[in-house]
Amino acid sequence: MADNIKVMIVDDSALVRQVVSQALEKTPGIEVIATAADPLFAIDKMRKLWPDVLIVDIEMPRMDGISFLRKIMAEHPTPVIICSSLAEKGAQATFDAMAAGAVTIITKPKAGLKSFLEDAANDIVHAVRAAARANMQVLSRLGSASAVDPINRPKLTADVILPPGAPTAMAKTTDQLIAIGTSTGGTQALEAVLTRLPSTCLGIVIVQHMPEKFTAMFAERLNSICEIEVREACNGDRVMPGRALIAPGGRHMMLKRSGAQYVVEVVDGPLVNRHKPSVDVLFRSVAKFAGANALGIIMTGMGDDGARGMKEMHDAGAQTIAQDEASCVVFGMPKEAIKLGSVDNVMPLDSIPAAMMNYTRHAG
């Protein structure tokens, strides 16, 4: 039992506590050590035995989940999964949870809750295991984690959005770009990178796993603190120096060539690797339409989205970088890309801005 992942569930719904507990208790290697109806009850129980992972609602009596999360991160950083229906009402509460340090967020419906939780049991287990592997030293230093983990979704490949095929990229040109993919831990990792770039940096296209509404808020915040322009991408936006385009939540983003320029195409479609936007979709399009005229960067995140796309970029002649394990909140996506042999250089987060500028200086 000593090696089990110890989980505490904090939710004012007895149904949620019961159903989630039952799902986790059936899983080898996971132990529910306690449940609590609100954060103050939870704090009393945590004084006796501290959990490895917390599953926390947002709306609760006596103390809300966001305040509880901030308290935990300030006093004893611990992986927290937010499981709440409040996110369906709008982006702000969930964005606040991400900024406060939630490792991942599961949006639960108000109707059909019991069947939803039962259907999503495997995905909740996956989220707990992934959260238990989070690097809390990095997480507490960065200040947040930042990904919403889509649950109970089929795992499709990039083929459903952009079929594989021979690259159509031009030979090496002066019109080059940088493509970045990231997930859990990514909002603060992107902030750490983008705030250190001058306006002379090459154009950047980014997929950060986020649902609808969050990406616009995230881009606006980054734009207010960065020298480069940061915006949520719109269909047809040009990729140009000094501009970073972030794929909108709930849509895939692809790179396309338009005459002598690169533009982005924003499209709907099924989830790829359980995500929309998907890093694999972006990276495949970069491999196809930019080829050797691109630098690909894969950063902190759960799962393997982007690993195969980065391999395609690498095979098409692009330079590739993966964030190293020590600086990742979750060393999932970079690890899978490295395993595929698609990474030229592995480096800490702090070294990535300089690498981007070095690539910019040698572009063309």
C-alpha positions in Angstrom: 0.0 0.0 0.0 3.0 2.3 0.6 3.6 2.8 -3.1 -0.1 3.5 -3.9 -1.1 6.9 -5.2 -3.0 8.4 -2.3 -6.0 10.4 -3.4 -8.4 12.7 -1.6 -11.7 13.8 -3.1 -13.1 17.2 -2.0 -16.6 17.8 -3.3 -19.8 18.8 -1.7 -21.7 16.3 -3.8 -22.0 12.9 -2.0 -22.7 11.3 -5.4 -19.4 12.6 -6.9 -17.5 11.5 -3.8 -19.1 8.0 -4.0 -18.8 7.4 -7.7 -15.3 8.7 -8.1 -14.1 6.8 -5.0 -15.5 3.6 -6.4 -13.8 4.1 -9.7 -10.5 4.8 -8.2 -10.6 2.1 -5.5 -11.1 -0.6 -8.3 -7.8 0.5 -9.8 -4.5 -1.2 -8.6 -2.0 1.3 -7.4 -4.5 4.0 -6.4 -5.9 4.4 -2.9 -8.6 6.9 -1.8 -7.4 7.9 1.6 -10.3 10.3 2.4 -13.2 12.3 1.0 -14.4 15.7 2.3 -17.5 17.8 1.7 -15.6 21.1 1.7 -12.0 22.3 1.9 -12.1 23.0 5.7 -13.0 19.4 6.4 -10.3 18.4 3.9 -7.6 20.5 5.7 -8.4 18.7 9.0 -8.0 15.3 7.3 -4.8 16.4 5.5 -3.1 17.2 8.7 -3.2 13.5 9.6 -2.3 12.1 6.1 -1.3 14.2 3.1 -2.5 13.0 -0.3 -0.4 12.6 -3.4 -3.3 13.9 -5.6 -6.4 16.0 -4.8 -9.6 16.0 -6.8 -11.4 19.2 -6.1 -14.7 20.9 -7.0 -14.9 24.7 -7.5 -18.2 25.5 -5.9 -18.3 24.4 -2.3 -19.5 25.7 1.0 -17.2 27.6 3.4 -14.3 27.9 1.0 -14.4 27.7 -2.8 -12.1 25.3 -4.7 -9.9 28.1 -6.3 -9.1 29.6 -2.8 -8.3 26.1 -1.6 -6.1 25.4 -4.5 -4.2 28.7 -4.0 -3.7 27.8 -0.3 -2.4 24.3 -1.1 0.0 25.7 -3.7 1.3 28.3 -1.3 1.8 26.0 1.7 2.4 22.5 0.3 2.4 22.2 -3.5 0.4 19.1 -4.4 -1.1 18.0 -7.8 -4.7 19.1 -8.0 -7.3 18.0 -10.5 -10.2 20.3 -10.7 -13.5 18.5 -11.4 -16.3 21.0 -11.8 -19.4 21.8 -13.7 -18.7 25.5 -13.2 -16.5 25.6 -16.3 -19.6 25.1 -18.5 -20.9 28.5 -17.4 -17.9 30.3 -18.8 -14.1 30.4 -19.0 -13.2 32.6 -16.1 -13.5 30.1 -13.2 -11.6 27.5 -15.1 -9.0 30.0 -16.3 -8.5 31.0 -12.7 -8.0 27.4 -11.6 -5.4 26.9 -14.3 -3.6 30.1 -13.2 -3.8 29.0 -9.6 -1.9 25.8 -10.3 -4.4 23.0 -11.3 -2.6 20.2 -13.1 -5.6 19.4 -15.2 -9.3 20.2 -15.3 -12.3 17.9 -16.0 -15.6 19.6 -16.8 -18.5 17.6 -15.5 -22.1 18.2 -16.6 -24.9 19.1 -14.2 -27.3 16.6 -15.9 -26.5 12.9 -16.1 -23.7 13.3 -13.7 -23.7 9.7 -12.4 -23.5 8.1 -15.9 -20.9 10.6 -17.0 -18.6 9.8 -14.1 -19.1 6.1 -14.6 -18.3 6.4 -18.3 -15.3 8.6 -17.6 -13.8 6.4 -14.9 -10.9 5.3 -17.1 -10.1 8.9 -18.0 -10.2 10.0 -14.3 -7.8 7.2 -13.5 -5.5 8.4 -16.3 -5.7 11.9 -15.0 -4.8 10.8 -11.4 -1.8 8.8 -12.6 -0.6 11.7 -14.8 -1.1 14.2 -12.0 0.9 12.0 -9.6 3.9 12.3 -12.0 3.8 16.1 -12.1 7.0 17.8 -11.2 5.8 19.9 -8.3 9.1 21.8 -7.9 8.7 23.1 -11.4 5.0 23.6 -11.0 5.4 25.7 -7.8 8.2 27.7 -9.4 6.1 28.5 -12.6 3.0 29.1 -10.6 0.5 27.1 -12.7 0.1 24.1 -14.8 -2.5 24.6 -17.4 -4.3 22.1 -19.5 -7.8 20.9 -19.7 -7.8 17.1 -20.1 -10.5 16.0 -22.5 -12.0 12.8 -21.1 -13.8 9.9 -22.5 -12.8 10.7 -26.1 -11.7 8.4 -29.0 -8.1 8.7 -29.9 -7.9 9.6 -33.6 -4.8 10.6 -35.6 -4.1 13.7 -37.6 -5.2 11.7 -40.7 -8.8 12.8 -40.0 -7.9 16.5 -40.5 -4.9 16.5 -42.9 -4.2 13.2 -44.7 -0.5 12.2 -44.9 1.2 12.9 -48.2 4.4 14.0 -49.8 5.6 17.4 -48.5 4.9 20.3 -50.8 7.3 22.8 -49.1 9.6 25.0 -51.1 13.3 24.5 -50.7 15.1 26.5 -48.0 13.8 30.1 -48.2 14.1 33.3 -46.1 10.5 32.9 -45.1 10.8 30.7 -42.0 8.8 30.1 -38.9 8.7 28.4 -35.5 6.0 25.9 -34.4 5.4 25.1 -30.7 3.2 22.5 -29.1 2.5 22.1 -25.4 -0.1 21.0 -22.8 0.0 20.6 -19.0 2.4 23.2 -17.7 2.3 25.0 -20.9 0.6 28.4 -20.1 3.4 29.4 -17.8 6.1 27.7 -19.9 4.9 29.8 -22.9 4.9 32.9 -20.8 8.5 32.2 -19.8 9.5 31.8 -23.4 7.4 34.5 -25.2 8.1 37.3 -22.7 11.8 36.9 -23.5 11.5 37.3 -27.3 12.2 40.6 -29.2 9.9 41.8 -31.9 12.5 40.6 -34.5 11.7 37.0 -33.7 10.4 34.8 -36.5 6.6 34.2 -36.8 5.4 31.6 -34.3 2.4 29.2 -34.5 1.3 27.6 -31.2 -1.0 24.9 -30.0 -1.6 24.9 -26.3 -4.2 22.4 -25.2 -7.1 24.6 -24.1 -10.9 24.6 -24.7 -13.0 27.3 -26.3 -12.9 30.8 -24.7 -9.7 30.2 -22.7 -7.3 30.7 -25.6 -8.5 34.2 -26.3 -8.1 35.3 -22.7 -4.7 33.6 -22.6 -3.5 35.3 -25.8 -4.8 38.7 -24.6 -2.9 38.3 -21.3 0.4 37.3 -23.1 0.0 40.2 -25.6 -0.2 42.6 -22.7 3.2 41.5 -21.3 5.2 40.5 -24.4 7.2 42.6 -26.8 5.9 40.4 -29.7 2.3 40.5 -30.7 0.3 37.5 -29.3 -3.2 36.8 -30.6 -5.7 34.0 -30.9 -5.5 32.9 -34.5 -8.2 33.6 -37.0 -8.6 31.8 -40.3 -6.3 33.4 -42.9 -4.0 35.2 -40.4 -0.5 35.7 -41.8 2.5 34.2 -40.0 5.0 37.0 -39.8 8.0 38.2 -37.7 7.1 39.5 -34.3 3.7 37.7 -34.2 2.7 34.6 -32.3 -0.6 32.9 -33.3 -2.3 30.6 -30.7 -4.7 28.0 -32.0 -8.2 28.8 -30.8 -9.7 26.3 -28.3 -12.1 23.9 -29.9 -10.6 24.3 -33.4 -7.6 22.8 -35.2 -5.0 25.1 -36.7 -2.9 24.3 -39.8 -0.2 26.1 -41.6 -0.7 26.7 -45.3 1.3 28.5 -48.1 -0.4 31.4 -49.8 1.9 32.7 -52.6 5.1 33.7 -50.9 3.6 33.9 -47.5 2.6 31.5 -44.7 -0.9 31.7 -43.3 -3.0 29.7 -40.9 -6.1 27.8 -41.6 -8.5 27.3 -38.6 -10.9 24.4 -39.1 -13.4 22.3 -37.1 -13.3 18.5 -37.0 -13.0 15.6 -34.6 -10.5 15.5 -31.8 -7.0 14.2 -32.6 -5.2 12.5 -29.8 -8.2 13.5 -27.7 -7.5 17.2 -28.3 -8.8 20.0 -30.4 -6.6 21.9 -31.2 -4.0 19.1 -31.7 -0.3 19.5 -31.9 0.0 16.7 -34.3 -2.3 18.5 -36.8 -0.2 21.7 -36.6 3.1 19.9 -36.8 2.0 17.7 -39.8 0.9 20.8 -41.7 4.2 22.5 -40.9 6.1 19.5 -42.1 4.1 19.5 -45.3 4.1 23.2 -46.2 7.2 24.5 -44.5 9.5 21.5 -44.3 13.1 22.6 -43.7 11.9 26.2 -43.3 10.7 25.6 -39.7 11.9 25.0 -36.2 9.6 22.7 -34.1 9.5 22.9 -30.3 7.6 20.4 -28.1 7.2 21.3 -24.4 5.7 20.1 -21.2 2.5 18.1 -21.4 0.7 14.8 -20.7 0.3 12.2 -23.4 1.9 12.0 -26.8 0.2 14.6 -28.9 2.8 16.2 -31.2 5.3 13.3 -31.1 4.4 11.9 -34.4 4.0 15.3 -36.0 7.4 16.3 -34.8 8.8 13.1 -36.4 7.2 14.2 -39.7 8.8 17.7 -39.3 12.2 16.2 -38.5 12.0 13.9 -41.5 11.0 16.9 -43.7 14.2 18.7 -42.7 13.0 20.9 -39.9 15.1 21.5 -36.8 13.5 20.2 -33.6 13.8 20.9 -29.9 12.3 19.2 -26.9 12.1 20.6 -23.4 14.1 18.6 -20.9 12.6 16.5 -18.1 13.9 18.5 -15.3 12.1 21.7 -16.4 8.8 20.0 -17.5 5.8 19.9 -15.2 4.9 16.7 -17.0 7.5 15.0 -19.2 5.0 13.2 -21.5 4.9 14.8 -24.9 8.7 15.6 -25.1 9.5 12.1 -23.9 7.4 10.5 -26.6 8.9 12.7 -29.3 12.4 11.8 -28.1 11.6 8.1 -28.2 10.6 8.4 -31.8 14.0 9.9 -32.7 12.4 13.1 -33.9 14.4 15.5 -31.6 17.7 17.2 -32.6 18.2 19.0 -29.2 16.9 18.5 -25.7 17.2 21.6 -23.5 15.8 23.3 -20.3 13.0 25.8 -20.6 15.3 28.7 -19.9 17.4 27.9 -22.9 14.5 27.8 -25.4 14.2 31.5 -26.1 17.9 31.8 -27.0 17.6 28.8 -29.3 14.6 30.5 -31.0 16.6 33.7 -31.5 19.6 31.8 -32.8 17.4 30.1 -35.3 16.0 33.5 -36.2 19.4 35.0 -36.8 20.4 32.1 -39.1 17.1 32.0 -41.0 17.4 32.2 -44.8 
